[in-house]
Amino acid sequence: MGRKLLTEHINVEGIDTFEVYRKHGGYRSVEKALKTMTPDEVVEEVKKSGLRGRGGAGFPTGMKWSFLAKPEGVPRYLVCNADESEPGTFKDRQLMSKLPHLLIEGMITSSYALGANTSYIYIRGELLYVLRILEKAIAEAYANGFLGKNILGSGYDLDLHVHPGGGAYICGEETALLESLEGKRGNPRNKPPFPAVQGLYARPTVVNNVESIAAIPVIVNMTGDEYAKIGVGRSTGTKLISACGHLNKPGIYEIELGLPVEEFIYSDEYCGGIWKGRELKAVVAGGSSVPILPKELILKTTAGENRLMTYESLSDGGFITGTMLGSGGFIAMDETTCIVRNTWNFSRFYHHESCGQCSPCREGTGWLEKVLHRLEYGHGHMEDIDLLVSVAKQIEGNTICPLGEAAAWPVAAAVRHFRDEFEWHVKHPQEATRTGAVYPGKAVLA
């Protein structure tokens, strides 16, 4: 297996306690940053590392930090987005529950770099057990002088708070998260102004994912240049992948970016192949919001090159023949999977989670769900297939936040790559709606 930068000590007994975490090198990045580095030097190391946001967008973290406005006498905030709600993604909750001090160390070092004296971890409301773990770890950090006033005698002060959300997918969008953190309904804001200028309480704010912040201690300790040597091209470092679906060994894997997708799926070191000896049919590589790809396109690009677990390789071909790494929610589907039913299930989720603020998303997600339900339950028409594509196009690019795209992209990709299966549902409704029915293949449509 590749190098483990975040999860090297995850199975050490008692690693969730300050004492054990400290014995295994914990909080060294805080000591190094506060005693030997300026905030700008920490930011520069993150830039050199090439770290890209691990929450889905993949935007360079150091560059995002450099956008933070720094008006004189105005407080700045760092907010950790721990509202992990993407279907198929479950890596952040494991980091927080098993290595809470790694996140806290990352929050301290990052807050110092950004000049923030108050920071927040906004956690999904359903994860109360994780919230309790974080609160205990934060109390230990305060008791040992790593939070509070004059940390390690450096003159730097930081207060860290955990805030539970209301359990809404939309609060994973950074401006909706900030609205919720301020005690309002979690509706996304119009941008500009961007959070880096007017974020929490209209003050300059950086919002980063759990995994992104957890990588900061590693980068500071090993230096950005060394971190950048891991991975391929602009996809540097390691990435946590939430692997689920029809796999022999589902779970959370830390991989070096650049690992071939085929090796990740079939190697005994990782997912161990498709369960019950079945054939792979399709993969959603980055959580439910990214385009689905059939087996031939997830393993190879159209140029015949091995598809790699990197931002660039997975997006090769655009949305016509490519997809996105996203948050790393890797969902494998075997030959028995009904693509129409799976797409309908995703659409039900996005319709339910739409905040309703934008008409294209509020109405469009409802239409996607209704039309897909019609197809799945044997009442569809051929024109419904093109109607799905039309509705998806009318949602995409016409909403305040990316939830519209998250609802539209999976539907458009499913029709693009599996249109024959949608047609089968229309032409053979009795067979398609039979319990346990499996699409028999293109030959049936001939």
C-alpha positions in Angstrom: 0.0 0.0 0.0 1.0 3.6 -0.4 2.1 6.0 2.3 -0.3 6.8 5.1 -0.1 10.4 6.1 -3.4 10.9 7.9 -4.2 7.4 9.1 -0.8 6.0 10.1 -1.8 5.8 13.8 -5.6 5.5 13.4 -5.6 2.0 15.0 -3.4 2.8 17.9 -5.2 2.1 21.2 -6.2 5.3 22.9 -5.1 7.6 20.0 -8.2 9.6 20.5 -6.8 10.9 23.8 -4.3 13.7 24.2 -1.7 11.7 26.0 -1.4 8.9 23.4 -1.7 11.3 20.5 1.1 13.4 21.9 3.3 10.4 22.3 2.9 9.6 18.6 4.1 13.1 17.5 0.9 15.0 18.0 0.8 18.8 18.0 4.4 19.1 16.6 3.1 21.3 13.8 1.6 23.7 16.4 5.0 23.9 18.2 6.8 24.4 14.9 4.5 27.0 13.5 4.1 29.1 16.6 7.7 29.0 17.6 9.6 29.1 14.3 7.3 30.3 11.6 5.3 33.4 10.7 1.7 33.0 9.6 2.7 33.9 6.1 5.3 31.2 6.1 2.7 28.6 7.0 0.5 29.8 4.2 3.4 29.5 1.8 4.1 25.9 2.9 0.5 25.0 2.1 0.8 26.7 -1.3 4.0 24.7 -2.1 2.3 21.5 -1.1 -0.3 21.7 -3.8 -3.0 20.6 -1.4 -6.4 20.8 -3.0 -9.7 21.0 -1.1 -10.8 17.5 -0.1 -14.4 18.3 0.3 -15.3 18.0 -3.4 -14.3 21.2 -5.3 -10.6 20.4 -5.4 -9.6 24.1 -5.2 -6.0 24.8 -4.1 -6.1 25.3 -0.4 -3.2 27.7 -0.1 -4.6 29.9 -2.9 -7.9 30.0 -1.1 -6.2 31.1 2.1 -4.3 33.9 0.2 -7.7 35.4 -0.8 -8.6 36.1 2.8 -9.1 39.8 3.4 -7.1 41.3 6.3 -8.5 44.7 7.2 -6.9 46.3 10.2 -8.7 45.6 13.5 -11.3 43.3 12.0 -11.6 39.7 13.3 -11.1 36.7 10.9 -12.6 33.2 11.2 -11.7 29.7 10.2 -14.7 27.3 9.9 -14.3 23.6 9.4 -17.0 22.1 7.3 -17.8 18.8 9.0 -21.3 18.6 7.6 -20.5 15.4 5.7 -23.8 14.8 3.9 -22.9 13.6 0.4 -24.4 10.1 -0.3 -21.5 7.7 -0.6 -19.1 9.7 1.5 -18.2 8.8 5.1 -14.5 9.5 5.6 -14.6 12.7 7.7 -16.6 11.1 10.5 -14.0 8.4 10.9 -11.2 11.0 11.1 -13.1 13.0 13.7 -14.2 10.0 15.8 -10.8 8.1 15.8 -8.3 11.0 15.4 -10.0 14.0 16.9 -6.8 15.6 18.0 -5.5 15.5 14.4 -8.3 17.8 13.3 -7.9 20.0 16.4 -4.1 20.3 15.6 -5.0 21.2 12.1 -7.4 23.9 13.3 -4.9 25.5 15.6 -2.1 25.6 13.0 -4.5 26.8 10.2 -6.0 29.4 12.5 -2.6 30.7 13.3 -1.7 31.0 9.6 -4.9 32.9 8.9 -4.8 35.2 11.9 -8.1 33.8 13.3 -8.6 33.9 17.1 -11.9 32.2 17.1 -12.7 29.1 15.0 -15.5 26.7 14.6 -16.1 23.1 13.6 -19.6 22.9 12.1 -20.6 19.2 12.3 -23.6 17.4 10.9 -26.4 17.4 13.4 -26.9 13.6 13.3 -23.3 13.0 14.4 -23.8 13.8 18.0 -21.6 10.9 19.1 -18.7 12.5 17.1 -19.5 15.9 18.6 -19.0 14.5 22.1 -15.7 13.0 21.1 -14.5 16.4 19.7 -15.7 18.3 22.7 -13.7 15.9 25.0 -10.6 16.3 22.8 -11.0 20.1 22.7 -11.2 20.2 26.5 -7.9 18.2 26.7 -6.3 20.6 24.3 -7.3 23.5 26.5 -6.1 21.7 29.6 -2.7 21.2 28.1 -2.2 24.7 26.9 -2.8 24.2 23.1 -6.0 26.2 23.1 -7.0 29.4 24.9 -4.8 32.4 25.8 -1.1 32.7 25.0 -0.7 29.2 23.5 2.8 27.8 24.3 3.9 31.2 25.4 3.7 32.5 21.8 1.3 35.3 22.5 -1.2 33.7 20.1 -4.8 33.2 21.4 -7.4 30.8 20.0 -10.8 29.6 21.1 -12.3 26.6 19.3 -16.0 25.7 19.3 -18.0 22.8 17.9 -21.4 23.7 16.5 -24.0 21.0 15.5 -26.0 21.7 12.4 -29.7 20.9 11.7 -29.0 17.9 9.5 -29.5 19.5 6.1 -27.5 18.6 3.0 -27.6 22.2 1.8 -25.5 23.2 4.8 -22.5 21.5 3.2 -22.4 24.5 0.9 -20.1 27.0 2.6 -22.4 30.1 2.6 -25.4 28.1 3.7 -23.2 26.7 6.5 -22.3 30.2 7.6 -26.0 31.2 7.6 -26.8 28.2 9.8 -23.8 28.9 12.1 -25.2 32.4 12.6 -28.5 30.9 13.7 -30.5 31.5 10.5 -32.1 29.1 8.0 -29.4 27.4 6.0 -30.0 29.0 2.6 -27.0 29.7 0.3 -26.0 33.3 -0.2 -25.5 35.1 -3.4 -21.8 35.6 -4.3 -20.1 38.0 -4.4 -19.3 39.0 -1.7 -17.3 35.8 -1.1 -16.7 34.5 2.4 -13.0 35.5 2.2 -14.3 39.1 2.2 -17.6 38.8 4.1 -18.2 35.5 5.6 -19.2 34.6 9.2 -20.8 37.7 10.8 -19.8 39.6 7.6 -16.1 39.2 8.6 -13.4 37.6 6.5 -13.7 33.8 6.7 -12.1 30.6 5.3 -14.2 27.5 5.2 -12.3 24.2 4.7 -13.2 20.5 4.8 -12.2 18.2 7.6 -9.7 16.2 5.6 -8.2 19.4 4.2 -7.5 20.8 7.6 -6.3 17.4 8.9 -3.6 17.5 6.2 -2.1 20.8 7.4 -0.1 19.3 10.4 1.4 16.8 7.9 2.4 19.5 5.5 3.9 21.8 8.1 5.9 18.9 9.7 7.2 17.4 6.4 7.3 20.7 4.5 5.2 21.6 1.4 7.9 20.6 -1.0 8.1 17.1 0.4 4.3 16.7 0.4 4.2 17.8 -3.3 6.4 14.9 -4.2 3.6 12.5 -3.3 1.0 12.0 -6.0 0.9 12.9 -9.7 1.1 16.4 -11.3 -1.3 18.8 -9.6 -2.9 16.0 -7.7 -0.5 15.9 -4.7 -0.5 14.0 -1.5 -2.9 11.4 -0.3 -6.7 11.2 -0.4 -9.2 9.4 1.8 -11.7 7.4 -0.3 -15.0 6.1 1.0 -15.5 2.9 -1.0 -18.9 1.3 -0.9 -21.4 -0.6 -3.1 -20.8 -4.0 -4.6 -17.2 -4.5 -3.4 -15.6 -7.4 -1.6 -13.9 -5.0 0.8 -15.8 -1.7 1.3 -14.3 0.8 3.7 -12.2 3.9 4.0 -8.8 3.8 2.2 -6.0 6.4 2.2 -4.5 6.3 -1.2 -1.6 8.1 -2.9 -3.2 10.2 -5.7 -2.2 8.6 -9.0 -3.3 5.1 -8.1 -4.9 3.4 -11.1 -8.7 3.0 -10.7 -8.5 -0.6 -11.8 -5.9 -1.4 -9.1 -8.1 0.3 -6.5 -11.1 -1.8 -7.4 -9.5 -5.1 -7.9 -6.3 -5.2 -5.8 -6.4 -7.2 -2.6 -4.7 -4.3 -0.9 -7.7 -2.2 -1.5 -11.3 -3.2 -2.5 -10.6 -6.8 -3.5 -12.8 -6.8 -6.6 -16.5 -7.0 -7.2 -18.5 -9.2 -4.7 -19.8 -12.6 -5.6 -17.6 -12.8 -8.6 -19.9 -10.5 -10.6 -19.0 -8.0 -13.3 -18.5 -4.3 -12.7 -21.2 -2.3 -14.4 -20.7 1.3 -13.4 -19.0 3.6 -10.8 -19.8 6.9 -9.2 -16.3 8.0 -8.3 -16.8 11.1 -6.1 -20.1 11.0 -4.3 -23.6 11.0 -5.7 -23.3 14.4 -7.2 -20.7 13.5 -9.9 -21.4 11.9 -13.3 -21.7 8.1 -13.3 -19.4 6.2 -15.7 -19.8 2.7 -17.2 -17.0 0.1 -16.6 -15.2 0.8 -19.9 -14.9 4.5 -19.1 -14.0 4.3 -15.4 -11.1 1.9 -16.1 -9.7 3.6 -19.2 -9.9 7.0 -20.9 -11.1 7.2 -24.4 -7.5 7.4 -25.4 -6.9 4.0 -23.9 -4.9 5.2 -21.0 -5.4 3.8 -17.5 -7.8 6.0 -15.5 -6.0 7.2 -12.4 -7.4 8.3 -9.0 -6.5 12.0 -9.6 -8.5 15.2 -10.2 -7.1 15.4 -13.8 -7.4 11.8 -14.9 -11.0 11.3 -13.7 -12.1 14.5 -15.4 -10.4 13.6 -18.7 -12.9 13.9 -21.5 -15.1 16.4 -19.6 -18.6 15.2 -18.7 -18.9 13.4 -22.0 -16.6 10.6 -21.1 -15.2 11.7 -17.7 -16.3 12.5 -14.2 -14.9 14.0 -11.0 -12.9 12.9 -8.0 -15.2 15.0 -5.8 -15.3 14.1 -2.1 -14.0 10.6 -2.8 -17.3 8.8 -2.3 -16.6 5.8 -4.5 -19.7 3.8 -5.2 -19.2 0.6 -7.3 -22.2 -1.1 -9.0 -22.3 -4.6 -10.3 -24.2 -6.1 -13.3 -27.4 -6.5 -11.3 -27.8 -2.8 -10.6 -30.7 -1.0 -12.2 -29.4 2.3 -13.4 -32.8 3.9 -13.7 -33.7 3.0 -10.1 -30.4 4.2 -8.8 -30.8 7.5 -10.6 -34.3 7.9 -9.3 -33.0 7.2 -5.8 -30.4 10.0 -6.1 -33.0 12.4 -7.5 -35.3 11.7 -4.5 -32.5 12.8 -2.2 -31.8 16.0 -4.1 -35.4 16.9 -4.4 -35.8 16.4 -0.6 -32.7 18.4 0.2 -33.3 21.4 -2.1 -33.7 24.5 0.1 -36.3 25.8 -2.4 -34.7 29.2 -2.8 -34.1 29.0 -6.5 -37.0 28.1 -8.9 -34.9 26.0 -11.3 -33.7 23.8 -8.4 -37.0 23.8 -6.4 -39.1 22.8 -9.5 -36.5 21.0 -11.5 -35.5 18.5 -8.8 -39.1 17.7 -8.4 -39.6 17.0 -12.1 -36.5 14.8 -12.3 -37.8 12.7 -9.4 -41.3 12.5 -10.9 -40.2 11.5 -14.4 -37.7 9.0 -13.1 -40.4 7.5 -10.8 -42.6 7.2 -13.9 -39.9 5.3 -15.8 -39.0 3.1 -13.0 -42.6 2.0 -12.3 -43.6 1.2 -15.8 -45.5 4.3 -16.8 -42.8 6.1 -18.8 -42.8 7.2 -22.4 -39.9 7.6 -24.9 -40.1 11.4 -24.8 -39.5 11.2 -21.0 -35.9 10.3 -21.6 -35.2 13.5 -23.5 -37.4 15.4 -21.0 -34.9 14.4 -18.3 -32.0 15.8 -20.2 -33.9 19.0 -21.0 -34.8 19.5 -17.3 -31.3 18.8 -16.2 -30.0 21.5 -18.7 -32.4 24.0 -17.4 -31.3 23.5 -13.8 -27.5 23.5 -14.5 -25.9 26.9 -14.1 -29.1 28.6 -13.1 -29.0 28.3 -9.3 -27.3 30.2 -6.5 -25.4 27.2 -5.2 -24.1 23.9 -6.7 -27.0 21.7 -5.5 -28.7 22.3 -8.8 -25.7 20.8 -10.7 -25.4 18.0 -8.1 -29.0 17.0 -9.0 -28.6 17.5 -12.8 -25.2 16.0 -13.5 -26.0 12.4 -12.4 -29.3 12.3 -14.4 -27.7 13.6 -17.6 -24.8 11.2 -17.3 -27.0 8.2 -16.6 -29.0 8.9 -19.7 -25.9 9.6 -21.7 -24.2 6.3 -20.9 -27.2 4.0 -20.2 -29.9 5.3 -22.6 -30.6 1.8 -23.8 -31.5 0.8 -20.3 -33.9 3.7 -20.0 -35.5 2.7 -23.3 -35.9 -0.9 -22.1 -37.9 0.4 -19.1 -40.3 2.1 -21.6 -40.5 -0.8 -24.0 -40.7 -3.6 -21.5 -42.5 -2.1 -18.4 -43.8 -5.4 -17.0 -40.4 -7.0 -17.2 -38.5 -3.9 -15.9 -40.8 -3.5 -12.9 -40.6 -7.2 -11.9 -38.9 -7.7 -8.5 -35.2 -8.5 -9.0 -35.4 -7.7 -12.7 -32.0 -7.1 -14.4 -31.6 -5.2 -17.7 -30.7 -8.0 -20.2 -28.6 -5.9 -22.6 -28.8 -4.0 -25.8 -29.7 -7.1 -27.9 -33.2 -7.0 -26.4 -33.9 -3.6 -28.0 -32.8 -4.6 -31.5 
